[in-house]
Amino acid sequence: MITEKAGLDISQLRASIPALADCVYLNTGTFGPSPTSVMAKIRVVLELIEKQGPYSPVVRQSVEKDGFEAVRKKAAAFLRVSADELALVRNVSDGINTIAYGLDWRPGDEVVISDQEHQSGLLPWMILAKRTGIRVRTAALSDNPDEILQNFEDQITSKTRIVFASHVTHRGLLLPARQLVDLAHENGALMVFDGAHAVGQIPVYPHRIGCDAYLASGHKWLLGPQGTGMAYVPQKHLETFQPSWSGWGAQQDEYLDNPHAPLAMKDSARRYEFGTKHWSLYPGLGASIEFIGSIGVDGIRERVTPLAERLKHHIKQFPTLLLLTPLEEAMSTGLVSVRLPETTPKNLKDQLWDKHRMLVSYDYPHRVLRFSVAFFTTEEEVELAMDAIRELAAA
């Protein structure tokens, strides 16, 4: 159990996350509730900036330089990659755009994406198609990993340069990542993952996956602050993905002393970072990684799996509801999505809040209700979600 792995019981874990005392928090897939330790770290940094001034030697050394790099090392250790392979960005959207605009696209080039991508995993490619003449091909996802691989293979051609997919989709499907990498590489394409819903839910080690870029956010399952994220780009691909937006901080230090010298970008993933950053947020990201690391992602998955399965089996009882998340543990995580009848009201999310103080995600146009089952979710909260589902089915 997670309590044994973490050395803490669930009540202690919940007590360290104040937001859980005020509501039934089933929306970590949108924004995770931050532990006190995360917000306290941010406050300490902000108070230092307040007292010392934002450009004082003390702040620059302890926050901008030492602090920022310390967070990079923690994040790199968590993902088991080199710190030089990790850029600290604002979010996954930043990372996707960095990769998408990093290639020198030619008319006729192709990118293959899944048919369940979030807008941030769709719009950059569609805009590139409009601007450069590339073609975006779509592979259908299903609950069958062999079928998924076949659908991607059917869309990949000799013109495919990138295959892009969410490691865990926003509806809760866990993709066969390693097999997708092999498939892309066998066809001469690069494989890039959106890991917004994977990092913090399941063990994620990009080197082991073998992908060519991996993008993660801090504000979801890592329970970190909004405005923080990570982009993994291996050393061999620094020249593959060229910076398309740049500025101060992305170049080699010697270029600062002689701006007329030949352009020399940083020889690490730091080349994708530039300009003024919200320095105080990243120590919060470091604290959130420490918090999740102290529990252990294996323990998190071990606790969440039976809770999510219980909720999914409950949904399957009602013929008017359509479970969109696979039942199988190997194909899913803590995200549980269900399509509701067309008669479901637009203000369902507000109704659940008003009646149960329950936070969920609700995509009204598609009538998709999503529950995020996290390690801090209690059995009583799952029961409450099941009651809400029963009421919706009855209505």
Disulfide bonds with the S-S distance in Angstrom:
none
